[in-house]
Amino acid sequence: MKVTPGLFDIQVNGFAGVDFNDENIDSRALDSALEAMLKTGVTRCLPTLITASVPVLISRFLALDRAVENSRLGNLMIPGYHLEGPFLNPAEGYAGCHPPEDMLPPDIQLIDEIDKLLSRPILLVTYAPEFDRDLAFVRALKKRGKRVAVGHSSIDHSWLQMVADEGVSLATHLGNGIPQNLPKMNNAMQAQLSCDELHASFIADGLHIPPFALKNLLRAKTFFRSILVTDAISAAACERTGLYSFADMQVERGTDGTVRVPGAKNLAGSSLTLDQAVRNLVNWKIASFEQAIEMASAHPNQFMQPSFEYHQKILPQTEVVWDENNTVIECWLTDSVGRNYM
């Protein structure tokens, strides 16, 4: 047996049949999803809401926040939220499954408006910095104690260095959210790989990035700046193939685990679990078990720590017990008064 800290997924759109982007989500559904996440060793997460029209986005945040407040596990496992959009690049190949018609220029007033309505803050914002030409948005986010990521972006090397100096510090699901065909060297992925100020998150399911390519990306970004995420939707931790809800979409889970809008070429999130991502890195001989755990636990916690400190977040102690096959046996959270949750 091996004992590690709990895993922390900073990008998860849904889990175990529950869509975090559902305007009708309630505490019972949320607890069901969080209980399933605990079985995979995840003790902390940032539920991730994607691009939508402003009224719909606000409605989704309000529903999710009510569910967290009224749930058994939400207050322990969810310190805040990740907003991925609507400030993304709407061009084909960059938008992914996000609806281009709902994308907007960076707008700090919208962030402030949403935050005022919530019991816990948006802690991480993914956006396309090429539309933040005066750098006002990233500066405002940093001033408000938020972590800022680049994603679904066509940003070039010179502009990325400028926004990194102002506070952009993560590449969201690096290797994805970009077109299949790019200039050989001068492209957004190369820019993000070369920027030492940026951490990077990776979806290690073997589908978003082939294992041999992921090995190269991790070498370039370095182990210490790399974070494992799932980008999971409601199909994660579910066995059946077929249709699942994700935001306003119906997406189809294939026999190989891919999730796509039927007929679309691009992926729409994943069905990955974070413990499987850990096992994948070990099985592909890309990382040791200890290194994979750090990418799924210590690294995301370290990356988010400035935001936790700014918002005075006191986080539960966590523990995961693994067997010799790197499968989770049990998972514990201990709250501030010493009560244990499994």
N, C-alpha and C positions, 0 to 999 in steps of 0.2 A: 504493500500500500504506500501511496505518496500523499502528502498533505500540502496544499497550496492555498494562497489567497483566492478569493472568488474572482471570476472573470467579469469584465466590464465591456459591454457592447455599446459603443458611442453612435452606432448607426443601425437602427432596427425599426422597420416600418410596421411590423406586426409579427404575430407568432401563434402557433398552435390553433389555427382557425380564427384568430382574432385580428382584426385590422385596426391599427392605432389611428388610421386616417378616417375611420367611420364616424360620421356625425352622431350616430346613435350608440356609441360605445358606452358601457356602464361599468360600475365597479365590479360586478360579478364577472363579466367577461374579462376585464383587465386582470383580476386576480387569477382567473383560469390560465391566462397567458403567462403571467409572472410565475405561477407555480410550475408550469411546464418549463420555463426558462431556468428555474432553480435546478431542475433535474438535469440540465445540461451544464451546470456549474456557473451560470451567469447570476451574479448577486447584485449587479448594478447595471443600469442601462439608461440611455437617452432616447426615449421614443421619438421617432423622426417623422415629421410631417413634410410632405412634398408640395410642389407647386399647385396652387388652386386660385380661383378668383378670390379677391379680398373677403367678401362676405362668407364664402364657403370656408376659407382658411380660418377665419375667426371662429366660425361655428365649430369647426373641428377641434381647435385648441380649447374652446370652452368645454366641449363634451369630454375630451381627454382629461383636462384638468379636474373636472368634477369627479370623474372616475378615479383618478389618483387620490384625491382628497378623501373619498368615501371607501377606499379599498383597504384591505388588510395589509397588503404588501407594498402598495404604491409609495407610501411615505418612507419606507425603508430602502426601496430599490431604485426609486426615480428621483434624483436630485434636481432635475430640470429637463429641458427639451433641446432637440436638434432641429433646426429649420433648414431644410434643403430646398431652396427656392423661396419665392418665385423670381429671385434676382439672378437668373441663369441666362445662358446664351441660347436663344431660340432657334439658331441655325440647325439645319439637318445634320445629324451625327453628334452634335453636342447636347441637344435637348434630351436625348434618350426617350424614356417613356413619359417625361413631364410634358404637360400640354403647353405648346409654345404660345397659344393665344392668351394664356393667363400670366405670362411672364412680364415683369416690370423692371424699370431701372431701379437701382438701389435706393431705398427709401427708409431712412432711420425713423421717420415719424410713424410708419407702419409698425416697426419693431416696438417702439414705445407704446403705441396704442394697444398692441397685443399683450405686452408685458404687464400693463396696468390692470388687465382683466384676469390675470393668472395668479394662482397661489404660489407658484414656483416659476423661476425665470427660464427664458430661452438662454441656454448656456453656450450653444455652438451654432454658428450660422455658416452655411456653405453658399457661396455666391460666385459670380463671374466677374472678376475685378476689372476686366477690360472696359466695363461700363461705369466704373468709379473713377472717372478721369481727374477729378480734383482731390481724390483720396479722402473726401469728407466722410464717406460711409465707414470705411475701415477704422478711421480715427475715432469716430463716434462709438462704434461697437467696442473697441478696446477701452475707451473711457468708461463704458457701462459694464466692464468686467466680463465681456463675452470673448470666447475663443472664435477665431475667424479662419475659415477654410476656403480654398479655391476648388471649384468643381464645376463640371459641365461648362468648361471655359476654353476659349481659344487663345488665352493669354500667351504673349511671347516672353522671351527671356528678360529683356531689359525692363519691361513693365512689371514683371513678376518680382524682380529684385527691388523695385521701388515699393510695391505694396507689402513685400515681406519686411522691409525696414519700418513700415507703419503698423504692422501687427498681424498680417496674414501668416499663419504658422502651421497649416496643415494642408495636404493635398487629399481631398476626399476620393475614396476608391480609385487610387491612381491606376491608370491603364484602362479605365472605363469612363464613359461620358465624353468620349471623343470619337471622331469618325474613324472608320476602318482604314481609309487611305489618307495619309498625311505626308507633308514634305519630309524627305529622308532624315534631316537633322534638325532643322529649325522648326520645331513644333511644340505644342503645349506640353506634351508628356516629357520630352527632353528637358524643357525649361524647368518643370517641377522636379524632375530627378536631380538636376544639377544644383538646385537651390538648397544650400546647407541649412538655411533658416527654417525650412519646412520639414515637419514630420510628414508621414504618408500613411494612409490606411489602405489595406488590401483585402479583397474578398477571395479567400483561399479555398474556393470550391472546385477548382480545376476546370470550371466552365467560363467564368469571367476572364480568367487569365490561365493559359496552359501552364502546368507546373514548371516546365523548363524556362518559360518566360518569367514567371514569378520569381524563380531563383535568381535570374539576372537583375530584376527590378530590386529585389531585396539587397543584393550585393551593392547595387549603385546607391540606393538610398541609405544603406547601412542598417544593420540590425537594431541599433540603438534609437533610430528615428522611425522605426516601423511599428505599425499598430494593426492588429487583426480586427476586422469587423465582419458582420454578416450581410448587411443591407437586406435582411430577411423581410419577407412579407408574410401574410397569414398562412401560406403553404408550408412554412418551416415547422419541423417536428410533426408533420402529418404524412401518413403513408400513401394515401390515395392520390392517383393522378386525376386530372380534370380541372374544373374551373374554381377559382378562388377570388374573393373580393380584394381589391387594392385601390384605395381612394375611389374615384368614380369609374374605375375600370373593372372588367372581368378578365383575369389573366389565367392562363392555362399552365398547369404543371405537367411536364412531360415525364416519360419513364426514366429519363436520365437526370431528373431533378431540375432542369431548366424551367424558368417561368417567363412566359411571354404573353403579350396580347395576341390572341389567335391571328395568325397570318403575318405578324410582324417579325422582322429580322432581329431587332435589338432585344436584349433581355430587360425584364421589368422587375428588378430586385432579384432576390435569390430564395432558395428553400434551405439554405445552409444553417446549421447550428454552430455556435462558437466552439464547443468541445470537439466537433468534427473538424473544424478548421485547425485546431491544435493537432489532432491526430493526423490530419492530412500532411502538415508540414513535417511531422516526424516520419510518416510512412514514405513520403517523397524524398526523404533524406536531405531536406533543405535546412532543417533546424533540429536541435535536440529538444526533448520534452521541456526541459527547463527554459530554453530560449523561447519556445512557442508560448509557454505560459506567460512569460514576461511580456510578449507582444500582445497578449490578450488580457493582461491584468495590470502589471506594473506600469507599462508604457502608457496606456490610455489614462490611468490614474495620474501619472506624472504630468501628462499633457494637459489634463483638465484642472490640475491643482490650482493654478492662478485664479481660475474662475470660481472654484470652490471657496478659496480664501476670501475673494472679493465679496461673495454672497454669504459668507459665514456658514458654510455647510458643514455640519457635523455628520459624518458618515458612519454607518455600522461597521463593526468588525466582522470579517467574513472568513470562511474556511471551507475548502472543498477536499474531499477524500477521493482518491483515484485508485483503481486496481492496476494490476500489472499490464493490462491491455490499454491503459490510458482512458478508461471509461469511468465516468463519475459514479461513485457509490453513494455518497451523501453530501449534502451542502447545508451550511449553517450561516445564519446571520445573528449577531448579538447587538441589541439596541442599546441606547445610552443608559438604561437602568438595568441591564444585564439579562433581559429576557431573550431567549433563543427562539429562532424561527427556522423551520426546516422546509 
